[in-house]
């Protein structure tokens, strides 16, 4: 660490005396970046913030007169200034420029410190040190230079040792976990790994993300992953500095690394972080081929389940994943023409976390997930971020084929309604008509009723309205006639005419049900069309 004013004051060889402030302050512990000497009236153009300025006061008069910011005259003496404002302006410029302190040499040009200078330093809070005549400026400069050289050497040595420790960690069986744990130890800060879906991956011995910022860090990580590109960002979250780095290739991210830095990352620490990112990315990339093979195996196991070869599928699953989900289970289907790599990787991680309790497979462009009710919320939370999905009713493995059809129907319904998820129970709750409606019965209904619709348009009749009202009143003649304001015989004639046009015998139950169902499906189609028109 660079030396501070307190370090210089404690040096017996330098014999410096603190004049302002009279007692220690936080400023005295701030590191000094360098030492510069100057007798200019305004040296700030040649100084950087954090430096210690040394002067022997040549720019200040010695006959009791006040200095001027304009410097000495051609005769070598400064002109008279009526007050000490120039001292004040001099110190104010130094403070405004971020100078760490002012060292004034006595017994060289001035016998003592100018009182006005001391007063100005006290007013503006600039530390003022008296440098005795036996202490040359070069001694102070050399001491600071030695400290900085020693720090640079220590930093290089630390970087070398840290790189070696990271490399040794990479050779351990739990390479990725050991690498991140070593990075955390070297930087004395928390390090968090997130999977491809932006979920926090817990690792043994790692410090947790501070609870007050964990939610916001997760949100930032997911936003970065959703962009699908390699990126690095430095954020201020809840007053804490956080560095985010995505892992993997463009369009195929494997996760993200979050680093909570207690202090800004210097070049040496940045090199260590970059090394870890490279090693972590390599470790994750090496697992990609294995993941692809696993997905092909999953697809084969799923086809065996659909074909009824449950014994073979179960044995394969036990050897690779531990087991298949226990019955009863739910089938969730999602249409994924080009599934995002982070979605598949997140499902793989989910299946690993709940070993045997979650199973997924790709079947063409259909992504199918099997899970019990206990883990279904996690499945839906993940899939809904990538599109609509449909969920079957609970089923046994033997009924998987029918459950897949249920999930597919629910998925179609979710797409029609613009929802992220629909359960098959919502369809079955509407009865047989609801199921038939899901099978696109609307166009069939329109075709059946088209002759009646055309007759009403051509003859200016209201036969379609009449039969709809008749069914609405449970086919009761008198009640329907009153609602329409016609005689019951007129009503009967209209219903008979509608039957003849449609080729139906409305005195029989079968044909009545045919017409009733067609009217229900026609109403549904009209409702959907009107809804689309309103959205348009």
C-alpha positions in Angstrom: 0.0 0.0 0.0 1.4 3.5 -0.8 2.6 5.5 2.2 0.3 8.0 3.9 1.1 11.3 5.7 1.0 9.4 9.0 3.7 7.0 7.7 5.9 10.0 6.9 5.3 11.7 10.2 6.2 8.5 12.1 9.6 8.4 10.3 12.3 9.5 12.8 14.8 10.2 10.0 12.5 12.8 8.3 11.7 14.6 11.5 8.5 16.1 10.1 6.1 18.1 12.3 2.3 18.2 11.9 1.0 21.7 12.1 -2.5 21.4 10.7 -4.5 19.7 12.0 -3.2 19.7 15.6 -4.5 16.0 16.0 -4.8 13.1 13.6 -7.6 12.9 11.0 -8.8 10.5 8.3 -6.9 12.6 5.7 -3.6 11.6 7.2 -4.2 7.9 6.5 -5.0 8.5 2.8 -2.3 7.0 0.5 0.1 9.5 -1.2 0.5 8.8 -4.9 3.7 10.8 -5.3 5.7 13.8 -3.9 6.3 16.9 -5.9 8.3 20.1 -5.0 7.5 23.5 -6.5 7.8 27.2 -5.5 5.4 28.4 -8.2 2.6 30.6 -7.0 0.2 28.2 -8.9 1.7 24.8 -9.3 -1.6 22.9 -9.8 -1.2 22.5 -13.6 1.8 20.3 -12.9 0.3 18.3 -10.1 -2.1 15.3 -9.8 -4.6 14.6 -7.1 -3.3 12.6 -4.1 0.2 14.1 -4.3 2.1 15.7 -1.5 3.5 19.2 -2.4 6.7 20.4 -0.9 7.8 24.1 -1.0 10.5 26.2 0.7 8.3 29.3 0.3 10.4 31.2 -2.3 7.2 32.5 -3.8 6.3 34.1 -0.4 8.0 37.4 0.8 10.2 37.3 3.9 9.9 41.0 5.0 6.4 40.7 6.5 4.6 41.7 3.4 1.9 39.4 2.0 2.5 37.3 -1.2 0.8 37.8 -4.5 -0.5 35.2 -6.9 1.2 37.1 -9.8 4.7 36.1 -8.6 7.8 38.2 -8.1 8.5 41.4 -10.0 11.4 41.9 -12.3 13.5 43.1 -9.3 13.0 39.8 -7.5 10.6 41.1 -4.8 6.9 40.6 -4.6 4.8 43.7 -4.6 2.8 44.7 -1.5 -0.6 43.0 -1.0 -2.9 44.7 1.6 -4.2 41.4 3.1 -3.6 37.6 3.3 -6.1 36.7 0.6 -3.4 35.4 -1.7 -2.4 32.7 0.9 -6.1 31.8 1.1 -6.4 31.5 -2.7 -3.1 29.5 -2.9 -4.4 26.9 -0.4 -7.8 26.9 -1.9 -6.4 26.0 -5.3 -4.4 23.1 -3.8 -7.4 21.7 -2.0 -9.6 22.1 -5.1 -7.0 20.1 -7.1 -7.1 17.2 -4.6 -3.6 17.7 -3.1 -3.0 15.4 -0.1 -0.9 17.8 1.9 1.6 20.7 1.9 5.1 20.4 3.3 6.8 23.7 4.1 10.5 23.9 4.7 11.6 26.3 7.4 15.1 27.7 8.1 15.8 27.8 4.4 14.0 30.9 3.1 11.7 31.5 6.0 12.6 31.2 9.6 9.1 30.0 10.6 5.8 29.1 9.0 3.9 32.2 7.7 0.9 32.6 10.1 -1.4 33.4 7.2 -0.4 30.2 5.5 -1.2 28.2 8.6 -4.5 30.0 9.0 -5.5 29.3 5.3 -4.6 25.5 5.7 -6.7 25.3 8.8 -9.6 27.1 7.1 -9.6 24.8 4.1 -8.7 21.6 5.8 -5.3 21.1 4.1 -2.8 19.1 6.1 0.3 21.2 6.7 3.7 19.7 7.6 6.8 21.6 8.7 10.0 20.3 7.1 13.1 21.1 9.2 16.2 22.6 7.4 18.2 19.4 8.0 15.6 17.3 6.0 16.2 17.6 2.2 13.2 17.2 0.0 14.9 14.3 -1.9 14.8 12.3 1.3 11.0 12.5 1.4 10.7 11.8 -2.3 13.0 8.8 -2.0 11.1 7.3 1.0 7.8 7.5 -1.0 9.4 6.1 -4.1 10.8 3.1 -2.1 7.4 2.4 -0.6 5.8 2.5 -4.1 8.5 0.2 -5.5 8.1 -2.2 -2.6 4.3 -2.2 -3.2 4.7 -2.9 -6.9 7.0 -5.8 -6.2 4.6 -7.2 -3.6 1.7 -6.8 -6.1 3.7 -8.7 -8.7 4.6 -11.4 -6.2 1.0 -11.7 -5.1 -0.3 -11.9 -8.7 2.2 -14.8 -9.4 1.3 -16.7 -6.3 -2.5 -16.2 -6.9 -2.1 -17.4 -10.5 -0.3 -20.5 -9.2 -3.1 -21.1 -6.6 -5.8 -20.8 -9.3 -4.0 -23.2 -11.6 -3.6 -25.8 -8.8 -7.3 -25.4 -8.0 -8.2 -26.2 -11.6 -6.4 -29.6 -11.3 -8.6 -30.8 -8.5 -11.6 -33.1 -9.1 -14.1 -30.4 -8.4 -12.2 -28.0 -10.6 -14.8 -25.3 -11.1 -15.8 -25.2 -7.5 -12.2 -25.0 -6.4 -11.4 -22.3 -8.9 -14.2 -20.1 -7.6 -13.4 -20.8 -4.0 -9.7 -19.9 -4.6 -10.7 -16.6 -6.4 -12.9 -15.7 -3.4 -10.0 -16.4 -1.0 -7.5 -14.4 -3.0 -9.8 -11.3 -3.5 -11.4 -11.5 0.0 -14.8 -10.9 -1.5 -17.8 -13.0 -2.5 -18.0 -14.8 -5.9 -21.2 -16.2 -7.2 -21.9 -18.5 -10.2 -25.2 -18.4 -12.1 -26.4 -21.1 -14.5 -27.7 -20.5 -18.0 -31.1 -19.6 -16.7 -29.8 -17.0 -14.3 -30.3 -19.2 -11.2 -27.7 -18.9 -8.4 -25.6 -22.1 -8.2 -24.7 -22.8 -4.6 -21.2 -24.1 -4.0 -19.5 -25.5 -0.9 -17.5 -23.0 1.1 -18.5 -20.1 -1.0 -19.7 -16.9 0.6 -23.4 -16.2 -0.2 -24.4 -13.0 -2.1 -25.4 -10.4 0.4 -29.2 -10.8 1.1 -29.9 -7.1 0.6 -28.8 -7.1 -3.0 -29.2 -10.8 -4.0 -32.5 -10.2 -5.8 -31.2 -7.3 -7.9 -28.0 -9.1 -8.7 -30.0 -12.1 -10.0 -32.2 -9.7 -12.1 -29.1 -8.1 -13.7 -27.6 -11.5 -14.4 -30.7 -12.7 -16.2 -30.9 -9.5 -18.2 -27.3 -10.0 -19.3 -28.0 -13.7 -20.2 -31.1 -12.8 -22.2 -29.0 -10.7 -24.5 -27.1 -13.8 -25.6 -23.8 -12.1 -26.0 -20.5 -12.1 -24.1 -20.4 -9.1 -21.9 -18.7 -7.6 -18.8 -20.2 -4.8 -16.7 -19.3 -3.0 -13.5 -22.4 -2.0 -11.5 -23.2 -0.2 -8.3 -25.9 -2.2 -6.5 -27.1 -1.2 -3.1 -23.9 0.9 -2.6 -21.7 -2.1 -3.4 -19.5 -2.6 -6.4 -20.4 -5.7 -8.4 -18.7 -7.0 -11.5 -20.8 -9.2 -13.9 -19.2 -11.4 -16.6 -21.2 -13.8 -18.8 -19.6 -17.2 -19.6 -19.7 -19.1 -22.9 -19.9 -18.2 -26.5 -22.1 -15.7 -28.3 -25.5 -17.1 -28.7 -24.6 -20.0 -26.5 -24.0 -18.6 -23.0 -23.4 -21.1 -20.2 -23.9 -18.9 -17.3 -22.5 -15.8 -15.5 -20.0 -14.9 -12.8 -20.8 -12.1 -10.3 -18.0 -10.7 -8.2 -18.6 -8.4 -5.2 -15.5 -6.3 -4.9 -14.7 -4.7 -1.5 -12.2 -2.4 -3.3 -11.8 -1.5 -7.0 -10.0 -4.1 -9.1 -6.4 -3.1 -9.9 -4.6 -4.6 -12.9 -3.3 -7.5 -10.9 -6.7 -8.5 -9.5 -8.2 -7.9 -13.0 -5.7 -10.4 -14.4 -6.7 -13.0 -11.8 -10.4 -12.5 -12.5 -9.8 -12.8 -16.3 -7.9 -16.1 -15.7 -10.7 -17.5 -13.7 -13.3 -16.5 -16.3 -11.2 -18.2 -19.0 -10.9 -21.4 -17.0 -14.5 -21.4 -16.0 -15.6 -20.9 -19.6 -13.3 -23.7 -20.7 -14.8 -26.1 -18.1 -18.3 -25.2 -19.1 -17.6 -25.6 -22.8 -16.1 -29.0 -22.3 -19.4 -30.1 -20.7 -21.3 -29.1 -23.8 -20.6 -32.2 -25.9 -21.6 -34.4 -23.0 -24.9 -32.4 -22.6 -25.7 -32.9 -26.3 -25.2 -36.7 -26.0 -27.4 -36.7 -22.9 -30.2 -34.9 -24.8 -30.1 -37.6 -27.6 -30.3 -40.2 -24.9 -33.2 -38.4 -23.2 -35.1 -38.4 -26.6 -34.6 -42.1 -27.0 -35.7 -42.9 -23.4 -38.9 -40.8 -24.0 -39.7 -42.6 -27.2 -39.4 -45.9 -25.3 -41.8 -44.6 -22.7 -44.3 -43.6 -25.3 -44.0 -47.0 -27.0 -44.7 -48.8 -23.7 -41.2 -50.1 -23.1 -41.2 -48.7 -19.6 -38.8 -51.4 -18.2 -36.0 -50.6 -20.6 -36.5 -46.9 -20.2 -36.5 -47.1 -16.4 -33.3 -49.1 -16.4 -31.6 -46.6 -18.7 -32.8 -43.7 -16.6 -31.5 -45.3 -13.3 -28.0 -45.8 -14.7 -27.8 -42.2 -16.0 -30.1 -40.0 -14.0 -31.0 -42.1 -10.9 -34.6 -42.7 -11.8 -37.7 -41.4 -13.6 -40.2 -39.0 -12.0 -42.5 -40.8 -9.6 -46.1 -41.3 -10.4 -48.4 -39.4 -10.6 -46.6 -37.0 -12.8 -47.5 -34.0 -15.0 -46.6 -33.6 -18.6 -45.7 -30.1 -19.7 -45.3 -29.3 -23.4 -43.8 -26.2 -25.0 -43.2 -25.4 -28.7 -39.5 -24.6 -29.3 -38.6 -24.5 -33.0 -35.1 -23.3 -32.1 -34.7 -23.9 -28.3 -32.4 -21.4 -26.6 -29.2 -23.1 -25.4 -29.6 -21.5 -22.0 -33.1 -23.0 -21.7 -31.9 -26.6 -22.4 -28.9 -26.1 -20.1 -31.2 -24.7 -17.4 -33.4 -27.8 -17.8 -30.3 -30.0 -17.5 -29.3 -28.2 -14.3 -32.9 -28.5 -13.0 -32.9 -32.3 -13.7 -29.5 -32.6 -11.9 -30.6 -30.6 -8.9 -33.8 -32.7 -8.5 -32.1 -36.0 -9.5 -34.8 -38.2 -11.0 -37.7 -35.9 -10.1 -37.6 -33.9 -13.4 -37.1 -35.4 -16.8 -37.2 -33.6 -20.2 -36.8 -34.5 -23.8 -37.0 -32.9 -27.2 -39.5 -34.4 -29.7 -39.1 -32.5 -32.9 -40.0 -28.9 -32.1 -41.9 -30.0 -29.0 -40.1 -29.7 -25.6 -41.6 -32.1 -23.1 -41.0 -32.1 -19.4 -42.1 -34.7 -16.9 -42.3 -33.8 -13.2 -44.3 -34.4 -10.1 -46.6 -31.8 -8.6 -43.9 -30.9 -6.0 -41.4 -29.6 -8.7 -43.9 -28.3 -11.3 -43.7 -24.7 -10.2 -39.9 -24.7 -11.0 -40.7 -26.2 -14.4 -43.3 -23.6 -15.2 -41.1 -20.7 -13.9 -38.4 -21.7 -16.4 -40.6 -22.6 -19.4 -42.8 -19.5 -19.2 -39.7 -17.3 -19.7 -39.3 -18.9 -23.2 -42.9 -19.1 -24.5 -46.3 -20.7 -23.9 -46.8 -24.1 -22.4 -49.6 -26.6 -21.8 -49.9 -29.0 -18.8 -51.7 -32.3 -18.7 -53.7 -33.8 -15.9 -51.8 -36.1 -13.5 -51.0 -39.4 -15.0 -49.1 -42.7 -14.6 -46.2 -43.6 -16.9 -48.5 -46.1 -18.6 -50.8 -43.2 -19.7 -48.0 -41.0 -21.0 -49.1 -41.0 -24.6 -52.6 -39.7 -23.6 -51.1 -37.1 -21.2 -48.8 -35.8 -24.0 -51.9 -35.3 -26.2 -53.6 -33.4 -23.3 -50.5 -31.2 -22.8 -50.4 -30.5 -26.6 -54.1 -29.5 -26.6 -53.5 -27.2 -23.6 -50.6 -25.7 -25.4 -52.7 -24.9 -28.4 -55.3 -23.3 -26.2 -52.6 -21.2 -24.5 -51.4 -19.9 -27.9 -55.0 -19.0 -28.9 -55.6 -17.1 -25.7 -52.2 -15.5 -25.6 -51.4 -17.0 -22.2 -48.1 -18.4 -21.0 -49.6 -21.5 -19.5 -52.9 -23.5 -19.7 -53.7 -26.7 -17.7 -55.7 -29.4 -19.4 -58.1 -29.3 -16.4 -59.3 -25.9 -17.6 -60.4 -27.6 -20.9 -61.9 -30.7 -19.3 -63.8 -28.5 -16.8 -65.9 -27.2 -19.7 -67.1 -30.7 -20.6 -67.3 -32.5 -23.9 -68.2 -29.4 -25.8 -65.0 -27.7 -24.5 -62.9 -30.6 -25.7 -64.6 -30.6 -29.1 -64.0 -26.8 -29.3 -60.3 -27.5 -28.8 -60.4 -29.8 -31.8 -61.4 -26.9 -34.1 -65.1 -27.7 -34.4 -65.8 -24.1 -35.2 -65.2 -24.3 -39.0 -67.4 -27.5 -39.1 -70.2 -25.7 -37.3 -70.0 -22.8 -39.7 -70.2 -25.2 -42.7 -73.3 -26.9 -41.3 -75.1 -23.6 -40.6 -74.0 -21.9 -43.8 -77.3 -22.7 -45.7 -79.3 -21.2 -42.9 -77.1 -18.1 -42.8 -77.3 -17.7 -46.5 -81.2 -18.1 -46.5 -81.6 -15.4 -43.8 -79.4 -13.0 -45.9 -81.3 -13.7 -49.1 -84.8 -13.8 -47.8 -84.4 -11.3 -45.0 -85.6 -13.8 -42.5 -84.4 -14.5 -38.9 -84.4 -18.3 -38.8 -80.9 -18.5 -37.2 -81.9 -16.0 -34.4 -85.1 -18.0 -33.9 -83.5 -21.4 -33.4 -80.8 -19.9 -31.2 -83.5 -18.4 -28.9 -85.5 -21.6 -29.0 -82.5 -23.5 -27.7 -81.8 -20.8 -25.1 -85.3 -21.4 -23.7 -84.8 -25.2 -23.6 -87.0 -25.7 -26.7 -90.1 -24.6 -24.8 -92.5 -23.3 -27.5 -94.7 -20.9 -25.5 -91.8 -19.3 -23.6 -89.7 -18.8 -26.8 -92.8 -17.4 -28.7 -93.3 -14.8 -25.9 -89.6 -13.8 -25.9 -89.7 -13.4 -29.7 -93.1 -11.7 -29.7 -94.7 -14.1 -32.2 -97.5 -16.8 -32.1 -96.4 -20.3 -31.1 -97.5 -21.6 -34.5 -95.4 -19.0 -36.2 -92.5 -20.1 -34.1 -93.1 -23.8 -35.0 -93.2 -22.9 -38.7 -89.9 -21.1 -38.5 -88.2 -24.0 -36.7 -89.5 -26.5 -39.2 -88.3 -24.3 -42.0 -84.8 -24.1 -40.4 -84.8 -27.9 -40.2 -85.7 -28.4 -43.8 -83.0 -25.9 -45.0 -80.4 -27.7 -42.9 -81.6 -31.2 -43.7 -82.4 -31.9 -40.0 -85.4 -33.4 -38.3 -85.7 -31.1 -35.2 -88.4 -33.3 -33.7 -85.7 -35.9 -32.9 -83.1 -35.6 -30.1 -80.1 -36.5 -32.3 -80.6 -33.7 -34.9 -81.5 -31.2 -32.2 -78.2 -32.0 -30.5 -76.4 -31.6 -33.8 -77.9 -28.1 -34.3 -77.3 -27.1 -30.7 -73.6 -28.0 -30.8 -73.2 -26.2 -34.1 -74.7 -23.0 -32.6 -72.4 -23.3 -29.6 -69.3 -23.6 -31.7 -70.4 -20.9 -34.1 -70.8 -18.5 -31.1 -67.3 -19.4 -30.0 -65.8 -18.6 -33.5 -67.7 -15.3 -33.7 -66.4 -14.4 -30.3 -62.8 -15.1 -31.2 -63.1 -13.1 -34.5 -64.6 -10.2 -32.7 -61.8 -10.3 -30.1 -59.2 -10.3 -32.8 -60.9 -7.4 -34.6 -60.8 -5.4 -31.3 -57.1 -6.1 -30.8 -56.5 -5.1 -34.4 
